[in-house]
Amino acid sequence: MPDVIVIGAGLAGLRAAVDLIAAGADVVVLEARDRVGGRVWSHHFADGQVAERGAEFIDGNHTEVLALAARFGLELTERDSTLDVEAALVDAAGRGVPYHLHASLIDDWQAWEAALEVLQPNEDFEYRTLATTMESLSLSALSRLVIGRDIRTEFMLPPEHVSQRFAAEIASRQIAGQRERHRIVGGNDRLATVLANELGDRVRLSTPVRSLDADTGAVALVTGEVLQAPAVVAAVPLPVLSRLWPQIPHGLSGVGYGIGGKISIQFERRIWRDYGRNGTVLSDRAWGHLWETTDDQVGDRGILTSLLSSHDGAAFAALPEGPDLLVRDIERLFPGAKGLAGERVHTDWTNDPYSLGTYTCFGPGQWKLAQAPLHSAHGQLWLAGEHADGFSGFMEGALRSGARVAAGVLTHSR
Ligand SMILES: Cc1cc2nc3c(=O)[nH]c(=O)nc-3n(C[C@H](O)[C@H](O)[C@H](O)COP(=O)(O)OP(=O)(O)OC[C@H]3O[C@@H](n4cnc5c(N)ncnc54)[C@H](O)[C@@H]3O)c2cc1C
């Protein structure tokens, strides 16, 4: 019998396992997929360019990610994520117009930022949503589109699903000028690979767990095999945990979860630059938000990535013809693009049985109910994963939660 069973070889599970073995524990990691990394999944194009199917950006204050990269000698790109309003397009009602030409947007955006600053991460803001914040401002129709898109990109759900408290929690962990500063050279999945290398054959790939028993520490595999340990770390997404653990507290099973996916398309050359654009488009179409993923990569070719967020985005992500539909709209925005479009990478996280969505988004009343069950042990069961940390929705949160849970298990077992 191992000392600890870790379910899930995403960043949270891998980090927990690495810390546990460093302290001498006997650990087995059970991973459903045939790869490690979970929602960190890089696609490597033939010419060496990379697109991220899941986690893409690293903030300058994501200290756990940065420390991990430094420890294993992974190089980081440097980028400027400030929105260039002259190079970005707003695509509304079939017309792509440069952002700065919409006079209302600049003023409304300032009003929106001022309204967000009022929100605080406390109970006073628990039950109201970002829809209420938007309604409190006299926004133009176009500003509602752009601000609504911004919310969907951040939270993967519409404004009425995002509690003001959660928005304030996330904002309190974001530093102006530090957001989306880096990617890992060669792909973010290298973060997972270096951790998995430390674990060797302790990671069992293609080993889906069917159910777990928090009281006994028994973990049943889909194959029928049952493993048992004095401590079990569940490092799977919350919607998946709800399926594995029938006794999950309702404060956890009810937590909101973003939906959507991504499409990345490689083009023979970066044709959007011919038009003086940087590839960023905020659209009223279901594909929502487009940007250039190769802004910090070399090569003539360039990759545009669409983040498919919220309900319309999730529906689009589920369409097999999604990439073709997206190419058609990119052609409308940047004539000539269609003939340059090459390999397409299409990811639907909502219908992926090992994710069942994108990442946590606490709705009204949910933060308060979830915190105690997220941070306590349940019999022999410990919970890790991005949902179990203040940096939820980020790789940083996953790593931090893994480290916290490993420390808890070690303290408890002494
Ligand atoms: C589209 C998208 C964009 C994102 N963008 C960013 C970004 O720009 N920056 C950022 O920092 N973060 C971003 N994230 C979030 C980031 O990817 C996650 O917060 C983080 O990777 C979560 O790690 P985790 O270990 O908690 O979960 P996961 O990575 O989901 O790991 C869970 C693991 O459990 C496994 N598993 C599931 N079910 C079972 C089972 N039954 N049995 C065994 N194993 C199972 C899964 O296969 C998986 O490997 C993004 C995510 C998505 C989806």
The ligand as a MOL file (V3000), in Angstrom:
LIG
                    3D

  0  0  0     0  0            999 V3000
M  V30 BEGIN CTAB
M  V30 COUNTS 53 58 0 0 0
M  V30 BEGIN ATOM
M  V30 1 C -8.8340 27.3370 -22.3430 0
M  V30 2 C -8.0260 27.5390 -21.0950 0
M  V30 3 C -7.2050 28.6550 -20.9860 0
M  V30 4 C -6.4400 28.8520 -19.8420 0
M  V30 5 N -5.5890 29.9220 -19.7930 0
M  V30 6 C -4.7430 30.0370 -18.7450 0
M  V30 7 C -3.7120 31.0110 -18.7660 0
M  V30 8 O -3.5580 31.7650 -19.7440 0
M  V30 9 N -2.8760 31.0830 -17.6870 0
M  V30 10 C -2.9980 30.2400 -16.6190 0
M  V30 11 O -2.2030 30.3410 -15.6710 0
M  V30 12 N -3.9770 29.2990 -16.5740 0
M  V30 13 C -4.8380 29.1930 -17.6130 0
M  V30 14 N -5.7780 28.1890 -17.6170 0
M  V30 15 C -6.0230 27.4280 -16.3710 0
M  V30 16 C -5.0030 26.3330 -16.0990 0
M  V30 17 O -4.8900 25.5190 -17.2220 0
M  V30 18 C -5.4790 25.5190 -14.9110 0
M  V30 19 O -5.7700 26.3810 -13.8180 0
M  V30 20 C -4.4780 24.4960 -14.4140 0
M  V30 21 O -3.7830 23.9050 -15.4640 0
M  V30 22 C -5.2400 23.4630 -13.6060 0
M  V30 23 O -4.3550 22.4670 -13.1300 0
M  V30 24 P -4.9550 21.3160 -12.1940 0
M  V30 25 O -3.8220 20.4320 -11.8700 0
M  V30 26 O -5.7380 21.9240 -11.0930 0
M  V30 27 O -6.0350 20.5530 -13.0970 0
M  V30 28 P -5.8470 19.7590 -14.4610 0
M  V30 29 O -4.7600 20.3460 -15.2630 0
M  V30 30 O -7.1760 19.6390 -15.0650 0
M  V30 31 O -5.3300 18.3310 -13.9780 0
M  V30 32 C -6.2350 17.3280 -13.5510 0
M  V30 33 C -5.7410 15.9920 -14.0430 0
M  V30 34 O -6.6330 14.9960 -13.5750 0
M  V30 35 C -6.8240 14.0610 -14.5960 0
M  V30 36 N -8.0890 13.3550 -14.3910 0
M  V30 37 C -9.3420 13.8140 -14.5930 0
M  V30 38 N -10.2380 12.8760 -14.2900 0
M  V30 39 C -9.5570 11.7900 -13.8790 0
M  V30 40 C -9.9320 10.5000 -13.4460 0
M  V30 41 N -11.2140 10.1050 -13.3910 0
M  V30 42 N -8.9540 9.6380 -13.0890 0
M  V30 43 C -7.6460 9.9850 -13.1480 0
M  V30 44 N -7.2410 11.2060 -13.5690 0
M  V30 45 C -8.1810 12.1030 -13.9200 0
M  V30 46 C -6.8310 14.8910 -15.8620 0
M  V30 47 O -6.5750 14.1040 -17.0050 0
M  V30 48 C -5.7320 15.8830 -15.5700 0
M  V30 49 O -4.4820 15.4750 -16.0130 0
M  V30 50 C -6.5250 27.9490 -18.7580 0
M  V30 51 C -7.3420 26.8220 -18.8710 0
M  V30 52 C -8.0780 26.6180 -20.0340 0
M  V30 53 C -8.9320 25.3770 -20.1450 0
M  V30 END ATOM
M  V30 BEGIN BOND
M  V30 1 1 1 2
M  V30 2 1 2 3
M  V30 3 2 2 52
M  V30 4 2 3 4
M  V30 5 1 4 5
M  V30 6 1 4 50
M  V30 7 2 5 6
M  V30 8 1 6 7
M  V30 9 1 6 13
M  V30 10 2 7 8
M  V30 11 1 7 9
M  V30 12 1 9 10
M  V30 13 2 10 11
M  V30 14 1 10 12
M  V30 15 2 12 13
M  V30 16 1 13 14
M  V30 17 1 14 15
M  V30 18 1 14 50
M  V30 19 1 15 16
M  V30 20 1 16 17
M  V30 21 1 16 18
M  V30 22 1 18 19
M  V30 23 1 18 20
M  V30 24 1 20 21
M  V30 25 1 20 22
M  V30 26 1 22 23
M  V30 27 1 23 24
M  V30 28 2 24 25
M  V30 29 1 24 26
M  V30 30 1 24 27
M  V30 31 1 27 28
M  V30 32 2 28 29
M  V30 33 1 28 30
M  V30 34 1 28 31
M  V30 35 1 31 32
M  V30 36 1 32 33
M  V30 37 1 33 34
M  V30 38 1 33 48
M  V30 39 1 34 35
M  V30 40 1 35 36
M  V30 41 1 35 46
M  V30 42 1 36 37
M  V30 43 1 36 45
M  V30 44 2 37 38
M  V30 45 1 38 39
M  V30 46 1 39 40
M  V30 47 2 39 45
M  V30 48 1 40 41
M  V30 49 2 40 42
M  V30 50 1 42 43
M  V30 51 2 43 44
M  V30 52 1 44 45
M  V30 53 1 46 47
M  V30 54 1 46 48
M  V30 55 1 48 49
M  V30 56 2 50 51
M  V30 57 1 51 52
M  V30 58 1 52 53
M  V30 END BOND
M  V30 END CTAB
M  END
